[in-house]
Amino acid sequence: MLNRIRPLVSQVFAVAARGFSRLRFTPNAVTLLGFAVTALGALLILLGRYPYAVILVALGGFMDGVDGALARQLNRVTKFGGALDSVLDRYGDALIIVASWYSLGVMPVLGFFALVGSLITSYLRARLEVTGLSLSSVGILERPERMIILVLTLIFSAYANYFFIVLAVLSNFTVVQRVVYGWRRLGDS
């Protein structure tokens, strides 16, 4: 959904990556730092410090885009770096969703489907991309959109259940979109 502004966002990530490069950060170090920031954000959610959590969750999401830009700038794109980034993204997503679910008193069924939809959306992308398919613009709710919904959930915490409805429905709808896309492109082969 945010693919329309991808060129602008890529430029912002590139500028930030140059800054990290000057500070001698490696792409994997940025990935680890971004995860640490996200995990701290999840802890602040559990402590009820939502304004600070919003800042850290947004910063952690931003750093997730910077690590890839830095890897491309330094010509250090590696399979391990991609795998590390992907795994830590899933842990970060789960930490934020579960912390919000628990701290904001979200209905369990909504929390469950938001968590599962979020994780399966990403898993399905990775699984289908192994076959050679590109899913860069397939699906209504990719990770940046999910992070925006979670940040909005923290800002407007009184409406957390409604935001989790949106997250649960749209993330699982994205799973369906990707399954259909994969089936059409790959068939039963």
Secondary structure, DSSP 4 states (H G I P E B T S, - for coil): -GGGGHHHHHHHHHHHHHHHHHTT--HHHHHHHHHHHHHHHHHHHHTT-HHHHHHHHHHHHHHHHHHHHHHHHTT---HHHHHHHHHHHHHHHHHHHHHHHHHTT--HHHHHHHHHHHHHHHHHHHHHHTTT---TT-SS--HHHHHHHHHHHHHTGGGHHHHHHHHHHHHHHHHHHHHHHHHHHHTT-
